[in-house]
């Protein structure tokens, strides 16, 4: 799934091509996304121009004069900017066409993405209103995690992947952050000290910032806006490296299942 760095990389990549531009047409080839695309969305968007492009968690927010378009890339979605006509592929479900000739194409092989329109404050939308803080904001720190985790028997990996705790930390970056902080992914969230949460919060920020600098992580289904893969995958320490030697102690990394997700860790370095 595209995680926070991939979504932010996408936002940065498409912004220069669509900011200030006017939508002329919406082409929906398959409306059967996670939630069906509203039938009147094309009529609503026609004539709207993009005033601001933001991100909240893993959601992209395109602010226009009459409302906001909320887009989620789902498990395998991606956006591409096309400056000339390109024949759509099997999974190219939606095109947003602009007056300057640009086409913003939404591709989603698994169709878990979504597209929503709201005339209200998008942060109060049912999909966004209960989201936790942004991990790179100042109000996300070790003290916040410590207080939020008290009494929790939930595994710490699932705890930090819960969007109500903090947004945008998916499976890859949860694995990497816990390894950097030396915390076992199965440890109960409520049993971790304030000091260790302070380190975890710092490492979450560091891992995400490093991924952003590298253009996100190369997933099987994700490519950057210009078609080039991200590069951070080459620097992953534990994710998808079960059986390989730990970069710190050289002992074999292990893999377990937590919350229906694969978890990778070093049994010696993470406690």
C-alpha positions as CSV (number, residue, x, y, z in Angstrom):
1,X,0.0,0.0,0.0
2,X,1.3,3.5,-0.7
3,X,2.2,5.0,2.6
4,X,2.7,8.6,3.8
5,X,6.0,9.1,1.9
6,X,4.6,7.7,-1.4
7,X,1.4,9.9,-1.1
8,X,3.5,13.0,-0.2
9,X,5.8,12.2,-3.2
10,X,2.8,11.9,-5.4
11,X,1.4,15.3,-4.1
12,X,4.7,17.0,-4.8
13,X,4.9,15.4,-8.2
14,X,1.5,16.3,-9.5
15,X,1.2,19.8,-8.0
16,X,3.1,21.8,-10.6
17,X,1.0,20.3,-13.3
18,X,-2.5,20.9,-11.9
19,X,-2.4,23.8,-9.5
20,X,-4.4,26.7,-10.8
21,X,-5.7,24.6,-13.7
22,X,-9.4,24.2,-14.6
23,X,-11.0,20.8,-15.0
24,X,-12.9,20.3,-18.3
25,X,-13.9,16.7,-18.0
26,X,-14.0,13.6,-15.7
27,X,-13.7,10.2,-17.5
28,X,-14.8,7.3,-15.3
29,X,-14.2,4.0,-17.0
30,X,-14.9,1.9,-13.9
31,X,-16.8,3.5,-10.9
32,X,-16.4,0.3,-8.8
33,X,-13.8,1.5,-6.4
34,X,-13.9,0.9,-2.6
35,X,-16.9,3.2,-2.7
36,X,-18.6,3.8,-6.0
37,X,-17.7,7.0,-7.7
38,X,-20.7,9.4,-7.6
39,X,-22.5,9.5,-10.9
40,X,-22.8,13.3,-10.8
41,X,-19.1,13.9,-10.0
42,X,-18.2,14.8,-13.5
43,X,-20.8,17.5,-13.6
44,X,-19.7,18.8,-10.2
45,X,-16.0,19.0,-11.2
46,X,-16.5,20.6,-14.7
47,X,-15.2,24.2,-14.5
48,X,-13.6,23.8,-11.1
49,X,-10.0,24.9,-10.8
50,X,-7.4,23.5,-8.3
51,X,-6.5,26.2,-5.7
52,X,-4.5,24.0,-3.3
53,X,-3.3,20.5,-3.1
54,X,-2.7,19.0,0.4
55,X,-2.3,15.7,2.2
56,X,-3.9,14.4,5.4
57,X,-2.5,11.0,6.3
58,X,-2.7,8.9,3.1
59,X,-5.5,11.1,1.6
60,X,-4.8,13.7,-1.1
61,X,-7.0,16.8,-0.8
62,X,-7.6,19.0,-3.9
63,X,-9.2,22.2,-2.8
64,X,-11.4,24.0,-5.4
65,X,-13.6,27.1,-5.4
66,X,-16.8,25.1,-4.5
67,X,-15.4,22.3,-2.4
68,X,-12.7,19.6,-2.0
69,X,-11.9,16.4,-3.8
70,X,-10.7,13.7,-1.5
71,X,-8.6,10.9,-3.1
72,X,-7.2,7.8,-1.5
73,X,-4.8,5.6,-3.5
74,X,-5.9,2.4,-1.7
75,X,-3.8,-0.7,-1.8
76,X,-2.3,-0.3,-5.2
77,X,-3.3,3.0,-6.7
78,X,-1.1,5.6,-8.4
79,X,-1.5,8.9,-10.2
80,X,0.3,9.8,-13.4
81,X,0.4,13.1,-15.2
82,X,0.0,12.8,-19.0
83,X,0.7,15.6,-21.4
84,X,-0.5,13.8,-24.5
85,X,-3.1,11.2,-25.3
86,X,-2.1,7.7,-24.0
87,X,-4.3,4.7,-24.6
88,X,-5.7,3.7,-21.2
89,X,-4.8,0.3,-19.8
90,X,-7.0,-2.3,-18.1
91,X,-6.6,-0.7,-14.6
92,X,-6.7,3.0,-15.7
93,X,-10.1,3.7,-14.1
94,X,-10.3,7.5,-14.0
95,X,-9.0,10.5,-16.0
96,X,-9.3,14.1,-14.8
97,X,-8.8,16.3,-17.9
98,X,-7.7,20.0,-17.6
99,X,-8.0,23.0,-19.9
100,X,-4.2,23.1,-20.4
101,X,-4.2,19.6,-22.0
102,X,-3.0,17.8,-18.9
103,X,-4.6,14.5,-17.9
104,X,-4.3,13.2,-14.4
105,X,-4.8,9.4,-14.6
106,X,-5.8,7.3,-11.6
107,X,-4.7,3.6,-11.9
108,X,-5.8,1.1,-9.3
109,X,-5.5,-2.6,-10.1
110,X,-7.2,-3.8,-6.8
111,X,-9.8,-1.0,-6.8
112,X,-9.4,-0.2,-3.1
113,X,-8.9,3.5,-3.8
114,X,-11.7,6.0,-3.5
115,X,-12.8,9.5,-4.8
116,X,-15.1,11.7,-2.8
117,X,-16.4,15.3,-3.1
118,X,-17.4,17.5,-0.2
119,X,-18.5,21.1,0.1
120,X,-17.7,21.1,3.8
121,X,-14.4,21.2,5.6
122,X,-12.7,18.0,4.4
123,X,-11.1,17.5,7.8
124,X,-14.6,17.0,9.2
125,X,-15.4,14.3,6.6
126,X,-16.2,10.9,8.1
127,X,-13.0,9.5,6.6
128,X,-10.8,12.1,8.1
129,X,-12.3,13.5,11.2
130,X,-11.0,10.8,13.6
131,X,-7.5,10.6,12.3
132,X,-4.6,11.0,14.7
133,X,-1.8,13.5,14.4
134,X,0.6,13.7,11.5
135,X,3.9,11.9,12.5
136,X,6.1,14.8,11.2
137,X,4.2,17.5,13.1
138,X,5.5,18.9,16.4
139,X,2.5,17.6,18.4
140,X,3.5,14.0,17.6
141,X,6.2,13.0,20.1
142,X,7.1,10.3,22.7
143,X,5.0,11.8,25.4
144,X,1.9,11.6,23.2
145,X,2.6,8.0,22.4
146,X,3.3,7.2,26.0
147,X,0.0,8.8,27.3
148,X,-2.0,7.3,24.4
149,X,-0.7,3.8,25.1
150,X,-1.4,3.5,28.8
151,X,-3.4,0.3,29.6
152,X,-3.1,-1.0,26.1
153,X,-2.3,-4.7,25.6
154,X,-2.3,-4.2,21.8
155,X,1.0,-5.1,20.1
156,X,3.0,-1.9,19.6
157,X,3.3,-2.4,15.9
158,X,-0.5,-2.5,15.5
159,X,-0.7,0.5,17.9
160,X,1.4,2.8,15.7
161,X,-0.2,1.6,12.5
162,X,-3.7,2.6,13.9
163,X,-4.6,5.8,12.1
164,X,-6.5,6.9,15.2
165,X,-3.1,6.9,17.0
166,X,-1.0,8.5,14.2
167,X,-1.6,8.7,10.5
168,X,0.4,7.4,7.6
169,X,2.6,4.8,9.2
170,X,1.9,1.6,7.2
171,X,3.5,-1.8,7.4
172,X,6.9,-1.0,5.8
173,X,7.7,2.1,7.9
174,X,6.3,0.5,11.1
175,X,8.8,-2.4,10.7
176,X,11.7,0.0,10.0
177,X,10.9,2.4,12.8
178,X,10.6,-0.3,15.4
179,X,13.9,-1.8,14.3
180,X,15.6,1.6,14.5
181,X,14.2,2.1,18.1
182,X,15.1,-1.5,19.2
183,X,11.5,-2.4,20.1
184,X,10.0,-5.8,19.4
185,X,6.9,-5.5,17.3
186,X,4.9,-7.8,19.6
187,X,5.6,-5.9,22.8
188,X,2.4,-4.6,24.5
189,X,2.0,-0.9,23.8
190,X,1.1,-0.2,27.4
191,X,4.3,-1.9,28.7
192,X,6.7,0.5,26.9
193,X,8.4,3.2,28.9
194,X,8.3,6.9,28.2
195,X,12.0,7.0,27.3
196,X,11.6,4.2,24.7
197,X,8.5,6.0,23.2
198,X,10.6,9.2,22.9
199,X,13.2,7.3,20.9
200,X,10.4,5.6,18.8
201,X,8.8,8.9,17.9
202,X,12.2,10.3,16.9
203,X,13.0,7.2,14.8
204,X,9.5,7.3,13.1
205,X,10.2,10.9,12.0
206,X,13.7,10.0,10.8
207,X,12.6,7.0,8.8
208,X,9.8,8.9,7.1
209,X,12.0,11.9,6.3
210,X,14.6,9.7,4.9
211,X,12.0,8.0,2.7
212,X,10.7,11.3,1.6
213,X,14.2,12.4,0.5
214,X,14.5,9.2,-1.5
215,X,11.1,9.5,-3.2
216,X,9.2,6.9,-1.3
217,X,9.5,3.1,-1.2
218,X,9.4,1.0,-4.4
219,X,6.4,-1.2,-4.0
220,X,5.4,-3.8,-6.6
221,X,2.4,-1.6,-7.6
222,X,3.7,1.9,-7.0
223,X,5.7,4.1,-9.3
224,X,6.3,7.8,-9.0
225,X,4.4,10.3,-11.1
226,X,7.0,10.4,-13.8
227,X,7.1,6.6,-14.0
228,X,10.4,6.1,-12.1
229,X,10.3,3.9,-9.0
230,X,11.3,5.3,-5.6
231,X,14.7,4.4,-4.2
232,X,14.3,4.0,-0.4
233,X,13.6,0.3,-0.7
234,X,17.3,-0.3,-1.3
235,X,17.9,1.0,2.2
236,X,15.3,-1.0,4.2
237,X,16.9,-2.7,7.2
238,X,14.3,-5.4,8.0
239,X,11.2,-5.3,5.8
240,X,11.0,-8.3,3.5
241,X,14.4,-9.5,4.7
242,X,13.5,-12.6,6.8
243,X,16.4,-15.0,7.0
244,X,19.0,-12.4,6.0
245,X,21.6,-11.1,8.4
246,X,20.8,-8.2,10.7
247,X,22.7,-5.0,9.7
248,X,23.6,-4.5,13.3
249,X,24.4,-7.9,14.8
250,X,24.4,-10.1,11.6
251,X,22.0,-12.6,13.2
252,X,19.1,-13.9,11.0
253,X,16.0,-11.7,10.8
254,X,12.7,-13.3,11.5
255,X,9.2,-12.9,10.2
256,X,5.8,-13.3,12.0
257,X,2.2,-12.3,11.4
258,X,0.7,-9.5,13.3
259,X,-2.8,-8.2,12.5
260,X,-2.8,-10.1,9.2
261,X,0.4,-8.3,8.2
262,X,3.9,-9.6,7.9
263,X,6.3,-8.3,10.5
264,X,10.0,-8.4,10.3
265,X,12.4,-8.0,13.2
266,X,15.7,-8.9,14.8
267,X,15.2,-11.1,17.9
268,X,18.5,-10.0,19.3
269,X,18.4,-6.2,18.7
270,X,14.7,-5.7,19.4
271,X,13.3,-6.3,22.9
